Amino acid sequence: MAWFEVRLIAEGRVRSLEIEAADAPAARNALSGRGRILAVRPRRKLGGWGRPLDRNERHILFIRLAAMLDSRVGLAEALRRIAASFRGRIRRTAERMADAVELGDDLAAAMQRLPRDFPPNLVALVRAGGFGEGTPAALRTAASFERQVAGARQEFRSGLLLAVLYVAMAGAVMVGTSVFLTPILLDTEVFRRAGEEVDVGWVYLLSDVTTGAVAVLLAALAAMTALATAGRRLAPSRIDRAIMAVPLYRDLALGVQGHVTFRELALLVGGGVPIDRALRLTAEGAPPGALRADLEGATGAIALGLPWTDALRGLHGTDRAALAAAENRAELAQTLSALAEQHRDLYLHAVAVTEPVLRGLSVLVVSIAGIVLFGLTIIPILQLSEHIARQPF
């Protein structure tokens, strides 16, 4: 599948929509009934060549749009008013969304056409809100998600990247000093004459041990990152099952997905959607992985007349028991909502625990690198000076 930009005339205006399709004819056919199509061209950079909306701009767009929808302003008109009131990326995004809405899209579908501006998690929350709490409340939920969960995730990623950078730089300093700089220094004539008077073996040992520990740490971080990214694309269900066996890491890698998925399922069930259809809709919108496989298995269990909660193998036994104990739709929706909040809280807890540990490790490694640098450059010179001072004239 690829993305295409379709330009068409509808209601006397030239509009531009982005659509995911197998090829250009398929993109043309998908919008053939919405107006006179002028051109279809591949879109190499989704949403235009400018920067996408940042987190603060999305928050402003969501709360402004929610306020106008609460005031009974139509969706397309609300988006046009936002476009007229702002400049820059908010205006551009609101205009493109308004074009899509006026051509028949609902809000979630219009957001889905701009994947650079709206991550799939937010689209799923807004789409589910249309079945349950209502679009304005769904927009506020998405804004809260951005502020709390997505904000924490971005800060964690920045902190992780900074810690890895510091550790890698410290490792490079230790390797460069012990392998290149100090051997060149000790190979000079004046140090060779000093002989065993210059002894920095303990510093070499400290450097070797720390460098090995840094290599193991970076390799472990690289492996976990590869599992959570490329590994989940190659074998999503198997990798997710493996990730679930690692405490804390599972909350970091799968917590946000669990929060969004169970929140969506709770809204669908609370909005009156039958449980089998709610499970199917949630599974269709979830990314590939163990949770999606569990939802599909639960749908199949209902068709066979079996307890659907037993198919949710990724959940803790107490969580499955709580779902099975729900006596009506309201209780089930409440339990699913509690599960969503639980996944969110576990993720935030994992971030709060892991980030200071990584920061502390990076500070420790940088400090040891400073000791190694001092020990392999200054200490040999001090020892040489002491040896020369003891020589008779």
C-alpha positions as CSV (number, residue, x, y, z in Angstrom):
1,M,0.0,0.0,0.0
2,A,1.1,3.5,-0.8
3,W,-0.2,7.0,-0.1
4,F,-1.5,9.3,-2.9
5,E,-2.7,12.9,-3.1
6,V,-6.0,13.3,-4.9
7,R,-7.0,16.8,-6.1
8,L,-10.7,17.1,-7.0
9,I,-13.5,19.7,-7.4
10,A,-16.4,19.4,-5.1
11,E,-19.1,21.9,-4.2
12,G,-17.4,24.5,-6.4
13,R,-14.0,24.3,-4.5
14,V,-10.7,22.6,-5.3
15,R,-9.8,20.2,-2.6
16,S,-6.9,17.9,-1.8
17,L,-7.2,14.6,0.0
18,E,-4.6,12.0,0.9
19,I,-5.6,8.3,0.6
20,E,-3.8,5.0,1.2
21,A,-4.3,2.7,-1.8
22,A,-2.6,-0.1,-3.8
23,D,-2.0,2.1,-6.8
24,A,-3.2,5.4,-8.5
25,P,-6.3,3.8,-10.1
26,A,-7.4,2.4,-6.8
27,A,-7.0,5.8,-5.2
28,R,-9.0,7.4,-8.0
29,N,-11.8,4.8,-7.6
30,A,-12.0,5.3,-3.8
31,L,-12.9,9.0,-4.3
32,S,-14.7,8.8,-7.6
33,G,-18.1,9.6,-6.2
34,R,-17.0,12.6,-4.2
35,G,-16.4,15.1,-7.0
36,R,-14.6,15.6,-10.3
37,I,-11.0,14.3,-9.9
38,L,-8.3,16.5,-11.4
39,A,-5.1,14.7,-10.6
40,V,-3.8,11.7,-8.6
41,R,-0.1,11.7,-7.7
42,P,2.0,9.7,-5.3
43,R,2.7,11.3,-2.0
44,R,6.2,10.7,-0.8
45,K,5.9,12.9,2.2
46,L,2.6,12.7,3.9
47,G,0.8,15.8,5.0
48,G,3.0,18.1,2.9
49,W,6.6,19.1,3.1
50,G,6.2,21.2,6.3
51,R,6.7,20.0,9.8
52,P,3.8,18.0,11.3
53,L,1.8,19.3,14.3
54,D,3.6,19.1,17.5
55,R,2.1,17.9,20.8
56,N,1.1,21.4,22.0
57,E,-0.5,22.3,18.6
58,R,-2.6,19.1,18.6
59,H,-3.7,19.9,22.2
60,I,-4.9,23.3,21.1
61,L,-6.7,21.9,18.1
62,F,-8.4,19.2,20.1
63,I,-9.7,21.5,23.0
64,R,-10.8,24.2,20.6
65,L,-12.7,21.7,18.4
66,A,-14.2,20.0,21.4
67,A,-15.5,23.4,22.7
68,M,-17.2,24.3,19.4
69,L,-18.7,20.9,19.0
70,D,-20.2,21.2,22.6
71,S,-21.7,24.5,21.4
72,R,-23.5,22.6,18.6
73,V,-21.3,23.9,15.8
74,G,-21.0,21.5,12.9
75,L,-17.8,19.6,12.5
76,A,-16.8,21.1,9.1
77,E,-17.8,24.6,10.2
78,A,-15.8,24.2,13.4
79,L,-12.7,23.2,11.5
80,R,-13.2,26.1,9.1
81,R,-13.4,28.6,12.0
82,I,-10.3,27.1,13.6
83,A,-8.5,27.5,10.2
84,A,-9.6,31.1,10.0
85,S,-8.4,31.8,13.6
86,F,-4.9,30.3,13.4
87,R,-1.9,30.4,11.2
88,G,0.8,28.0,10.3
89,R,0.4,24.3,10.9
90,I,-2.8,24.4,12.8
91,R,-4.5,26.3,10.0
92,R,-3.1,24.0,7.3
93,T,-4.2,20.9,9.2
94,A,-7.7,22.2,10.0
95,E,-8.3,23.1,6.3
96,R,-7.3,19.7,5.1
97,M,-9.5,18.0,7.7
98,A,-12.4,20.3,6.8
99,D,-12.0,19.3,3.1
100,A,-12.2,15.6,4.1
101,V,-15.2,16.1,6.3
102,E,-17.1,18.1,3.7
103,L,-16.5,15.2,1.3
104,G,-18.1,12.7,3.6
105,D,-15.4,11.6,6.2
106,D,-16.0,11.5,9.9
107,L,-13.5,13.1,12.2
108,A,-11.5,9.9,12.8
109,A,-11.3,9.2,9.1
110,A,-10.2,12.8,8.4
111,M,-7.5,12.5,11.0
112,Q,-6.4,9.1,9.6
113,R,-5.6,10.9,6.2
114,L,-3.0,12.9,8.0
115,P,-0.8,10.3,9.7
116,R,2.1,12.6,10.3
117,D,-0.1,15.0,12.3
118,F,-2.2,12.4,14.2
119,P,-0.6,9.1,15.5
120,P,-2.7,6.0,15.3
121,N,-3.2,5.9,19.1
122,L,-5.1,9.3,18.9
123,V,-7.1,8.2,15.9
124,A,-8.2,5.1,17.8
125,L,-9.3,7.1,20.8
126,V,-11.3,9.5,18.8
127,R,-12.9,6.8,16.7
128,A,-13.9,4.8,19.8
129,G,-15.4,8.0,21.4
130,G,-17.8,8.2,18.5
131,F,-19.4,5.0,19.7
132,G,-19.4,5.9,23.4
133,E,-18.7,9.1,25.2
134,G,-19.2,11.4,22.2
135,T,-16.8,13.2,20.0
136,P,-16.1,16.2,22.2
137,A,-15.3,14.0,25.2
138,A,-13.1,11.8,22.9
139,L,-11.2,14.8,21.8
140,R,-10.6,15.8,25.4
141,T,-9.5,12.2,26.2
142,A,-7.0,12.4,23.3
143,A,-5.7,15.7,24.5
144,S,-5.3,14.3,28.0
145,F,-3.5,11.2,26.6
146,E,-1.1,13.5,24.7
147,R,-0.4,15.6,27.8
148,Q,0.1,12.7,30.2
149,V,1.1,9.4,28.4
150,A,2.5,10.6,25.1
151,G,4.4,13.4,26.8
152,A,6.0,11.0,29.3
153,R,6.9,8.7,26.4
154,Q,8.6,11.5,24.6
155,E,10.5,12.6,27.7
156,F,11.6,9.1,28.3
157,R,12.9,8.6,24.8
158,S,14.8,11.9,25.0
159,G,16.3,10.9,28.4
160,L,17.2,7.4,27.1
161,L,18.9,8.9,24.0
162,L,20.8,11.3,26.1
163,A,21.9,8.6,28.5
164,V,23.0,6.3,25.7
165,L,24.9,9.2,24.1
166,Y,26.7,10.0,27.4
167,V,27.6,6.3,28.0
168,A,28.8,5.9,24.4
169,M,31.0,9.0,24.7
170,A,32.4,7.8,28.0
171,G,33.2,4.4,26.5
172,A,34.9,6.1,23.6
173,V,37.0,8.2,25.9
174,M,38.1,5.2,27.9
175,V,39.0,3.1,24.9
176,G,40.7,6.0,23.2
177,T,42.8,6.8,26.3
178,S,43.7,3.2,27.2
179,V,44.3,1.9,23.7
180,F,45.8,4.8,21.9
181,L,46.8,7.9,23.9
182,T,48.5,6.3,27.0
183,P,50.4,3.6,25.0
184,I,51.9,6.4,22.8
185,L,52.8,8.4,26.0
186,L,54.4,5.5,27.7
187,D,56.4,4.5,24.6
188,T,58.4,7.7,24.7
189,E,62.1,7.6,25.7
190,V,61.6,9.4,29.0
191,F,58.9,7.0,30.2
192,R,60.8,3.9,29.1
193,R,63.7,5.0,31.3
194,A,61.5,5.3,34.3
195,G,60.6,1.7,33.9
196,E,58.4,0.3,36.7
197,E,58.3,3.6,38.5
198,V,55.4,4.4,36.3
199,D,52.6,2.0,37.2
200,V,49.0,2.6,36.1
201,G,47.9,-1.1,36.0
202,W,44.9,-0.5,38.3
203,V,43.6,2.3,36.0
204,Y,43.9,-0.1,33.0
205,L,41.9,-2.7,35.0
206,L,39.2,-0.1,35.9
207,S,39.0,1.0,32.3
208,D,38.7,-2.6,31.0
209,V,36.0,-3.5,33.5
210,T,34.0,-0.4,32.9
211,T,34.3,-0.6,29.1
212,G,33.1,-4.2,29.2
213,A,30.1,-3.2,31.3
214,V,29.3,-0.3,28.9
215,A,29.5,-2.7,26.0
216,V,27.1,-5.1,27.7
217,L,24.7,-2.3,28.6
218,L,24.6,-0.8,25.1
219,A,24.2,-4.3,23.6
220,A,21.3,-5.0,26.0
221,L,19.6,-1.6,25.2
222,A,20.1,-2.2,21.4
223,A,18.6,-5.7,21.7
224,M,15.6,-4.5,23.6
225,T,15.1,-1.6,21.2
226,A,15.4,-4.1,18.2
227,L,12.8,-6.4,19.8
228,A,10.3,-3.6,20.4
229,T,10.7,-2.2,16.9
230,A,12.0,-4.4,14.1
231,G,11.3,-7.7,16.0
232,R,7.6,-6.8,16.5
233,R,7.3,-6.1,12.8
234,L,8.8,-9.5,11.8
235,A,7.1,-11.7,14.4
236,P,4.7,-9.5,16.4
237,S,2.9,-12.1,18.4
238,R,6.0,-14.2,19.4
239,I,8.1,-11.1,20.3
240,D,5.2,-9.7,22.4
241,R,5.0,-13.0,24.3
242,A,8.7,-12.8,24.9
243,I,8.5,-9.2,26.0
244,M,5.7,-10.0,28.5
245,A,8.1,-12.3,30.4
246,V,10.4,-9.4,31.3
247,P,9.1,-7.2,34.2
248,L,9.2,-3.5,33.7
249,Y,10.3,-3.8,30.1
250,R,6.9,-5.2,29.2
251,D,5.2,-2.1,30.6
252,L,7.6,0.2,28.7
253,A,7.1,-1.6,25.4
254,L,3.4,-2.6,25.6
255,G,1.8,-0.3,28.2
256,V,0.7,2.5,25.8
257,Q,-0.8,0.0,23.4
258,G,-2.6,-1.8,26.2
259,H,-4.0,1.5,27.5
260,V,-5.4,2.6,24.1
261,T,-6.8,-0.8,23.1
262,F,-8.7,-1.4,26.4
263,R,-9.9,2.2,26.4
264,E,-11.3,1.8,22.9
265,L,-12.9,-1.5,23.9
266,A,-14.4,0.1,27.0
267,L,-15.9,2.9,25.0
268,L,-17.4,0.5,22.4
269,V,-18.9,-1.7,25.0
270,G,-20.2,1.2,27.1
271,G,-21.7,2.8,23.9
272,G,-23.9,-0.3,23.3
273,V,-21.9,-2.2,20.7
274,P,-22.3,-6.0,21.2
275,I,-19.2,-7.5,22.8
276,D,-18.3,-9.7,19.7
277,R,-18.5,-6.7,17.4
278,A,-16.6,-4.5,19.9
279,L,-13.8,-7.1,20.1
280,R,-13.7,-7.4,16.3
281,L,-13.6,-3.6,15.8
282,T,-10.9,-3.2,18.4
283,A,-8.8,-6.0,16.9
284,E,-9.0,-4.5,13.4
285,G,-7.7,-1.2,14.7
286,A,-5.0,-2.6,17.0
287,P,-1.4,-3.0,15.6
288,P,-0.2,-6.6,15.0
289,G,0.9,-8.3,18.1
290,A,-0.1,-10.6,21.0
291,L,-2.9,-8.3,22.2
292,R,-4.5,-8.2,18.7
293,A,-4.2,-12.0,18.5
294,D,-5.9,-12.3,21.9
295,L,-8.8,-10.1,20.8
296,E,-9.2,-12.2,17.6
297,G,-9.1,-15.3,19.7
298,A,-11.8,-13.8,22.1
299,T,-14.0,-13.1,19.0
300,G,-13.6,-16.7,17.9
301,A,-14.4,-18.0,21.4
302,I,-17.7,-16.1,21.4
303,A,-18.6,-17.6,18.1
304,L,-18.0,-21.1,19.5
305,G,-19.9,-20.3,22.7
306,L,-16.8,-20.4,24.9
307,P,-15.8,-17.9,27.6
308,W,-14.1,-15.1,25.7
309,T,-12.1,-13.8,28.7
310,D,-10.1,-17.1,28.7
311,A,-8.7,-16.1,25.3
312,L,-7.0,-13.0,26.7
313,R,-3.8,-14.9,27.6
314,G,-1.7,-11.7,27.9
315,L,-3.8,-10.5,30.8
316,H,-3.0,-11.4,34.4
317,G,-5.3,-14.1,35.8
318,T,-7.0,-11.6,38.2
319,D,-7.8,-9.3,35.3
320,R,-9.4,-12.1,33.4
321,A,-11.4,-13.1,36.5
322,A,-12.5,-9.5,36.9
323,L,-13.8,-9.3,33.3
324,A,-15.5,-12.7,33.7
325,A,-17.3,-11.5,36.9
326,A,-18.9,-8.5,35.2
327,E,-22.7,-9.1,35.3
328,N,-23.8,-6.6,32.8
329,R,-22.6,-4.2,30.1
330,A,-22.0,-1.3,32.5
331,E,-19.8,-3.4,34.8
332,L,-17.9,-4.8,31.9
333,A,-17.2,-1.3,30.5
334,Q,-16.1,-0.1,33.9
335,T,-13.8,-3.1,34.3
336,L,-12.3,-2.5,30.8
337,S,-11.8,1.1,31.6
338,A,-10.0,0.2,34.8
339,L,-7.7,-2.1,32.8
340,A,-6.9,0.7,30.5
341,E,-6.0,3.0,33.4
342,Q,-4.0,0.2,34.9
343,H,-1.9,-0.1,31.7
344,R,-1.4,3.6,31.7
345,D,-0.3,3.7,35.4
346,L,2.1,0.8,34.9
347,Y,3.7,2.5,31.9
348,L,4.1,5.8,33.8
349,H,5.5,3.9,36.8
350,A,8.0,2.1,34.6
351,V,9.1,5.4,33.1
352,A,9.4,7.0,36.5
353,V,11.6,4.1,37.7
354,T,13.7,3.5,34.6
355,E,14.6,7.1,33.6
356,P,16.4,8.0,36.9
357,V,18.3,4.7,36.8
358,L,19.5,5.3,33.3
359,R,20.4,8.9,34.2
360,G,22.4,7.7,37.2
361,L,24.2,5.0,35.3
362,S,25.2,7.6,32.6
363,V,26.5,9.9,35.3
364,L,28.5,7.0,37.0
365,V,30.0,5.9,33.7
366,V,31.0,9.5,32.8
367,S,32.6,9.9,36.2
368,I,34.6,6.7,35.8
369,A,35.6,7.9,32.3
370,G,37.0,11.1,34.0
371,I,38.9,9.0,36.5
372,V,40.4,6.8,33.7
373,L,41.3,9.9,31.7
374,F,43.0,11.4,34.7
375,G,44.6,8.1,35.7
376,L,46.1,7.4,32.3
377,T,47.4,10.8,31.5
378,I,48.1,12.9,34.6
379,I,49.1,10.1,37.0
380,P,51.9,8.8,34.8
381,I,53.3,12.3,34.4
382,L,53.2,12.8,38.2
383,Q,54.9,9.4,38.8
384,L,57.6,10.4,36.2
385,S,58.1,13.7,37.9
386,E,58.5,12.0,41.3
387,H,61.0,9.6,39.7
388,I,63.1,12.4,38.1
389,A,63.1,14.3,41.4
390,R,64.6,11.4,43.2
391,Q,67.5,11.1,40.8
392,P,70.9,12.4,42.0
393,F,72.4,15.3,40.1
